[in-house]
Amino acid sequence: MQTDTPTLVFPSGKSRGWGPVDHMMHLMAQLFEAPLERPVLPQRSRLKIAQRHLFKARQGRAPGVIYLAKAPQDISHLLSLPEFDRPHRFRVLWIVDSFWTDRAPPSRLFSQFDLVIHMQKGEAEFYERMAPGRALYLGWGADVLNLGSAFAERDIDVLRVGRQPEAWDNDDHSFDLCQNAHLRFNGRPPFTPEDPGDPSADQRALMGYYARSKFLVAHSNLAAPAPYTHPTKEYITGRWTDALAAGAIVAGIAPHGDAGAEDLLWPGATLDFDRIDLQDNIARLAEAVSEWTPDRAMQNYRQALIKLDWRWRFAELAARLGLDAPKLTQDLKRLRHVIETVSS
């Protein structure tokens, strides 16, 4: 086991919607007892990229580094960081939006990393080709242990968060129709002001809304496309995993086309719509709310503890790298204890 802790590198430049990833990186830093660096992503250096095509970065005694890339196209910018050339023990690349395979650089640049993590299971073949024997699938997760809940008392029947198809995008209209159906609707929650001293404040606030809700309305990127979503590949995001961690059921056209859905979802996790039709969707929700019981929240919370907690992902990473992480080990014991408690 390696006793020296790695350095985590998560480029700065927070974007709306990246709160779950922000929280994940801070949680990983805490559990690995590792420094978290937030450098400004530099411009792509042609000289450094040319060097990386010819030579692999040196390995040495400096602590290993785990680099987080929002998408594959960030790789060339990460390689341009001045610190990348230091002789590290290992270099790990963790790609969040790994479905953008058409934007990936040549495989030679992937050779700079000892491990390449992708978050979409359906891209396993591609990343194994880019990094033979060094690709690892770690699916989306949530901080279920610290931020999850199985609250029985929920004052929101239907919660809207994030990107929606046009029919669901007007919160005032949705509120009126839900009110007519005797449903308590809550529109898009406000963003929490950024606080450098508390980088997870926004994520905690959002998880609080999920914990108050019976159903979250969220739709697949193919059902609710946007300029920044993939036009043909369907994928699960943190909205699903976070809502489930807080005991909510996700209602909408779910991304069942994501190969990882078999690992991340379970019977009862979603209320599936067969089409986007506000009147019909609200009628389905009204029926589902009338049948809802607190057991549904407990079931989702329990399954999320077992399947979704980030600590399982971190443990797999630590085992792969041979890292000794005492705080992670302690939290895994706590996680197993909570699972036993809610399952008894």
C-alpha positions as CSV (number, residue, x, y, z in Angstrom):
1,M,0.0,0.0,0.0
2,Q,1.2,3.5,-0.8
3,T,1.2,5.8,2.2
4,D,1.7,9.1,0.4
5,T,-1.5,10.8,-0.5
6,P,-2.2,11.9,-4.1
7,T,-2.9,15.4,-5.2
8,L,-6.3,16.1,-6.8
9,V,-6.4,18.6,-9.7
10,F,-9.8,20.0,-10.6
11,P,-9.5,23.0,-12.9
12,S,-11.4,26.1,-11.7
13,G,-14.1,27.8,-13.6
14,K,-17.3,26.6,-11.9
15,S,-20.3,26.2,-14.3
16,R,-23.9,26.0,-13.3
17,G,-24.9,22.4,-12.9
18,W,-21.5,21.1,-11.8
19,G,-22.3,21.3,-8.1
20,P,-22.4,17.5,-7.7
21,V,-19.0,17.1,-9.3
22,D,-17.6,20.0,-7.1
23,H,-18.9,18.2,-4.0
24,M,-17.6,14.8,-5.2
25,M,-14.0,16.2,-5.6
26,H,-14.1,17.9,-2.2
27,L,-15.4,14.7,-0.6
28,M,-12.6,12.7,-2.3
29,A,-10.0,15.1,-1.1
30,Q,-11.4,14.8,2.5
31,L,-11.5,11.0,2.4
32,F,-8.1,10.6,0.7
33,E,-6.7,13.3,3.0
34,A,-5.4,14.9,-0.2
35,P,-4.8,18.4,-1.3
36,L,-7.2,19.7,-3.9
37,E,-5.8,22.2,-6.4
38,R,-8.0,24.4,-8.6
39,P,-5.7,25.8,-11.3
40,V,-7.0,27.8,-14.2
41,L,-7.0,25.5,-17.2
42,P,-4.2,26.9,-19.5
43,Q,-4.4,27.3,-23.2
44,R,-3.3,24.3,-25.2
45,S,0.5,24.3,-25.6
46,R,1.4,23.0,-29.1
47,L,5.0,22.4,-27.9
48,K,3.9,20.3,-24.9
49,I,1.4,18.4,-26.9
50,A,4.1,17.6,-29.5
51,Q,6.4,16.4,-26.7
52,R,3.7,14.2,-25.2
53,H,3.1,12.6,-28.6
54,L,6.8,11.6,-28.6
55,F,7.6,11.0,-24.9
56,K,5.7,9.7,-21.9
57,A,5.9,12.0,-18.9
58,R,8.4,10.9,-16.3
59,Q,7.5,8.9,-13.2
60,G,9.2,9.5,-9.9
61,R,8.8,10.1,-6.2
62,A,6.4,13.0,-6.3
63,P,2.9,12.2,-5.1
64,G,0.5,10.8,-7.7
65,V,-2.0,13.0,-9.2
66,I,-5.7,12.5,-10.0
67,Y,-6.8,14.9,-12.8
68,L,-10.5,15.6,-13.3
69,A,-11.6,16.5,-16.9
70,K,-15.1,17.7,-17.6
71,A,-14.8,16.2,-21.1
72,P,-12.2,14.4,-23.2
73,Q,-11.2,17.7,-25.0
74,D,-9.8,19.0,-21.7
75,I,-7.0,16.5,-21.9
76,S,-4.7,18.6,-24.0
77,H,-5.2,21.5,-21.6
78,L,-4.4,19.3,-18.6
79,L,-1.2,18.2,-20.3
80,S,-0.2,21.8,-20.7
81,L,-0.3,22.5,-17.0
82,P,3.3,23.3,-15.9
83,E,3.2,20.8,-13.0
84,F,2.3,17.9,-15.4
85,D,6.0,17.3,-16.2
86,R,6.9,16.7,-12.6
87,P,8.0,13.1,-12.0
88,H,4.9,11.8,-10.3
89,R,4.3,8.2,-9.0
90,F,1.2,8.0,-11.1
91,R,-1.2,10.1,-13.1
92,V,-4.9,9.3,-13.2
93,L,-7.5,10.9,-15.6
94,W,-11.1,11.0,-14.5
95,I,-13.5,12.1,-17.3
96,V,-17.0,13.2,-16.3
97,D,-18.7,13.7,-19.6
98,S,-16.9,10.7,-21.2
99,F,-19.6,10.3,-23.8
100,W,-18.0,13.0,-26.0
101,T,-15.7,10.4,-27.6
102,D,-15.7,12.2,-30.9
103,R,-13.9,15.1,-29.2
104,A,-11.2,12.8,-27.7
105,P,-7.6,13.4,-28.6
106,P,-5.4,10.7,-30.1
107,S,-4.7,7.6,-28.1
108,R,-1.0,8.7,-27.7
109,L,-2.1,11.4,-25.3
110,F,-4.0,8.9,-23.2
111,S,-0.8,7.0,-22.8
112,Q,0.3,9.8,-20.4
113,F,-2.1,8.4,-17.8
114,D,-1.7,5.2,-15.7
115,L,-5.4,5.0,-15.3
116,V,-8.3,6.5,-17.3
117,I,-11.7,6.6,-15.6
118,H,-14.9,7.1,-17.6
119,M,-18.4,7.6,-16.1
120,Q,-20.5,6.2,-18.9
121,K,-20.5,2.4,-19.1
122,G,-21.4,2.3,-22.7
123,E,-18.0,3.9,-23.6
124,A,-16.0,1.0,-22.1
125,E,-14.9,-0.4,-25.5
126,F,-13.7,3.1,-26.7
127,Y,-11.7,3.9,-23.6
128,E,-10.2,0.4,-23.5
129,R,-9.0,1.0,-27.0
130,M,-7.6,4.4,-26.0
131,A,-6.0,3.1,-22.8
132,P,-5.6,-0.7,-23.1
133,G,-5.7,-2.4,-19.7
134,R,-5.9,1.0,-18.0
135,A,-9.5,2.0,-18.5
136,L,-11.9,1.9,-15.5
137,Y,-15.7,2.5,-15.4
138,L,-16.9,4.4,-12.3
139,G,-20.5,5.4,-12.7
140,W,-22.3,8.4,-11.4
141,G,-22.8,8.5,-7.6
142,A,-24.0,10.6,-4.7
143,D,-22.9,11.4,-1.2
144,V,-25.7,9.3,0.2
145,L,-24.1,8.7,3.6
146,N,-23.8,12.5,4.5
147,L,-26.5,14.1,2.4
148,G,-29.0,11.3,1.6
149,S,-32.3,10.9,3.5
150,A,-35.4,8.8,3.8
151,F,-37.6,11.6,5.3
152,A,-41.2,10.4,5.6
153,E,-42.7,14.0,5.8
154,R,-42.4,15.6,2.3
155,D,-44.1,18.9,1.6
156,I,-43.3,19.0,-2.1
157,D,-45.2,16.6,-4.4
158,V,-43.4,17.5,-7.6
159,L,-40.0,19.3,-7.9
160,R,-38.5,20.7,-11.0
161,V,-34.7,20.9,-11.3
162,G,-32.5,21.8,-14.2
163,R,-32.9,21.3,-18.0
164,Q,-36.5,20.5,-19.1
165,P,-38.3,20.1,-22.4
166,E,-40.3,23.1,-23.5
167,A,-43.6,21.8,-22.1
168,W,-42.1,21.6,-18.6
169,D,-39.9,24.8,-18.8
170,N,-42.5,27.3,-17.6
171,D,-42.7,26.9,-13.8
172,D,-45.6,29.2,-13.4
173,H,-47.7,27.2,-15.9
174,S,-46.6,23.9,-14.3
175,F,-47.6,25.3,-10.9
176,D,-51.1,26.3,-12.1
177,L,-51.7,22.9,-13.7
178,C,-50.4,21.0,-10.7
179,Q,-52.5,23.1,-8.3
180,N,-55.5,22.2,-10.3
181,A,-54.6,18.5,-9.9
182,H,-54.1,19.1,-6.1
183,L,-50.4,18.7,-6.4
184,R,-47.8,20.8,-4.5
185,F,-45.3,21.9,-7.2
186,N,-42.0,23.6,-6.5
187,G,-40.2,25.2,-9.4
188,R,-36.4,25.5,-10.0
189,P,-34.7,26.0,-6.6
190,P,-32.5,29.2,-6.4
191,F,-28.8,28.8,-6.6
192,T,-27.0,29.3,-3.3
193,P,-24.4,32.2,-3.5
194,E,-20.9,30.8,-3.9
195,D,-18.9,30.6,-0.7
196,P,-15.2,29.8,-0.9
197,G,-15.3,28.7,2.7
198,D,-18.1,26.2,2.0
199,P,-17.8,24.8,-1.5
200,S,-20.7,22.3,-0.9
201,A,-23.3,24.8,0.3
202,D,-25.2,24.8,-3.0
203,Q,-25.1,21.0,-3.2
204,R,-26.4,20.7,0.4
205,A,-29.2,23.1,-0.3
206,L,-30.3,21.2,-3.4
207,M,-30.2,17.9,-1.6
208,G,-32.5,19.5,1.0
209,Y,-35.0,20.2,-1.8
210,Y,-34.8,16.6,-3.0
211,A,-35.4,15.4,0.6
212,R,-38.6,17.4,0.8
213,S,-39.9,16.0,-2.5
214,K,-41.8,12.9,-3.4
215,F,-41.1,13.2,-7.2
216,L,-38.4,15.0,-9.2
217,V,-39.2,15.8,-12.8
218,A,-36.2,15.1,-15.0
219,H,-35.9,13.9,-18.6
220,S,-33.3,12.2,-20.7
221,N,-31.0,14.5,-22.8
222,L,-32.7,13.0,-25.9
223,A,-36.1,14.0,-24.6
224,A,-34.9,17.4,-23.4
225,P,-32.0,18.3,-25.7
226,A,-29.8,21.4,-25.3
227,P,-26.8,22.8,-27.1
228,Y,-24.5,21.3,-24.4
229,T,-26.0,17.8,-24.4
230,H,-25.0,14.9,-26.6
231,P,-27.4,14.7,-29.6
232,T,-27.5,10.9,-29.9
233,K,-26.1,9.2,-26.7
234,E,-28.4,8.9,-23.7
235,Y,-26.9,9.2,-20.3
236,I,-27.7,9.5,-16.6
237,T,-26.5,12.6,-14.7
238,G,-26.2,13.6,-11.0
239,R,-29.8,14.7,-10.9
240,W,-30.9,11.1,-10.9
241,T,-28.4,9.8,-8.4
242,D,-28.8,12.8,-6.0
243,A,-32.6,12.7,-6.1
244,L,-32.6,9.0,-5.4
245,A,-30.1,9.4,-2.6
246,A,-32.6,11.8,-0.9
247,G,-35.4,9.3,-1.3
248,A,-37.2,11.0,-4.2
249,I,-38.6,9.2,-7.3
250,V,-37.5,10.5,-10.6
251,A,-40.4,11.1,-13.0
252,G,-40.0,11.7,-16.7
253,I,-38.5,10.0,-19.8
254,A,-35.6,8.3,-18.1
255,P,-32.3,7.6,-19.9
256,H,-32.7,3.9,-19.9
257,G,-30.5,3.8,-23.0
258,D,-27.5,4.5,-20.8
259,A,-25.8,1.1,-20.4
260,G,-25.1,2.0,-16.8
261,A,-28.8,2.3,-15.9
262,E,-28.7,-1.4,-14.9
263,D,-26.2,-0.5,-12.2
264,L,-27.6,2.9,-11.1
265,L,-31.4,2.4,-11.2
266,W,-33.8,-0.2,-9.7
267,P,-37.5,-1.0,-9.9
268,G,-39.3,1.9,-8.3
269,A,-36.5,4.4,-8.8
270,T,-38.4,6.1,-11.7
271,L,-41.9,6.9,-12.8
272,D,-41.6,6.6,-16.6
273,F,-43.5,8.8,-19.0
274,D,-44.2,7.5,-22.5
275,R,-44.2,11.0,-24.0
276,I,-43.8,14.7,-23.1
277,D,-47.3,15.9,-22.6
278,L,-47.8,18.2,-19.6
279,Q,-51.5,17.4,-19.0
280,D,-50.9,13.6,-19.3
281,N,-47.7,13.8,-17.2
282,I,-49.4,15.7,-14.4
283,A,-52.3,13.2,-14.4
284,R,-49.7,10.4,-14.0
285,L,-48.1,12.2,-11.2
286,A,-51.4,12.9,-9.4
287,E,-52.1,9.2,-9.5
288,A,-48.6,8.3,-8.3
289,V,-48.7,10.8,-5.5
290,S,-52.0,9.4,-4.3
291,E,-50.4,6.0,-4.0
292,W,-47.1,7.2,-2.5
293,T,-46.0,6.0,0.9
294,P,-42.9,6.8,3.1
295,D,-41.7,3.3,2.3
296,R,-40.9,4.5,-1.3
297,A,-38.5,7.0,0.1
298,M,-36.9,4.5,2.4
299,Q,-36.5,2.0,-0.5
300,N,-34.7,4.5,-2.7
301,Y,-32.5,5.7,0.2
302,R,-31.6,2.1,1.0
303,Q,-30.8,1.2,-2.6
304,A,-28.8,4.4,-3.0
305,L,-26.7,3.5,0.0
306,I,-25.9,0.2,-1.6
307,K,-25.4,1.2,-5.2
308,L,-24.7,4.9,-5.5
309,D,-22.5,6.2,-2.6
310,W,-19.4,7.8,-3.9
311,R,-17.4,5.9,-1.3
312,W,-17.8,2.7,-3.3
313,R,-16.3,4.4,-6.3
314,F,-13.4,5.8,-4.3
315,A,-12.7,2.4,-2.7
316,E,-12.4,0.8,-6.1
317,L,-10.1,3.6,-7.2
318,A,-8.0,3.3,-4.0
319,A,-7.7,-0.5,-4.5
320,R,-6.7,-0.1,-8.1
321,L,-3.9,2.4,-7.1
322,G,-2.9,0.6,-4.0
323,L,-3.6,3.6,-1.8
324,D,-4.0,3.5,1.9
325,A,-6.9,5.8,2.9
326,P,-7.8,5.5,6.6
327,K,-10.6,8.0,6.5
328,L,-12.2,6.3,3.6
329,T,-12.0,3.0,5.4
330,Q,-13.7,4.5,8.4
331,D,-16.5,6.0,6.3
332,L,-17.0,2.6,4.5
333,K,-17.5,1.0,8.0
334,R,-20.0,3.7,8.8
335,L,-21.7,3.2,5.4
336,R,-22.1,-0.5,5.9
337,H,-23.5,0.1,9.4
338,V,-26.1,2.4,8.1
339,I,-27.1,-0.1,5.4
340,E,-27.5,-2.8,8.1
341,T,-29.6,-0.4,10.2
342,V,-32.0,0.6,7.4
343,S,-32.2,-3.0,6.2
344,S,-33.2,-4.5,9.5
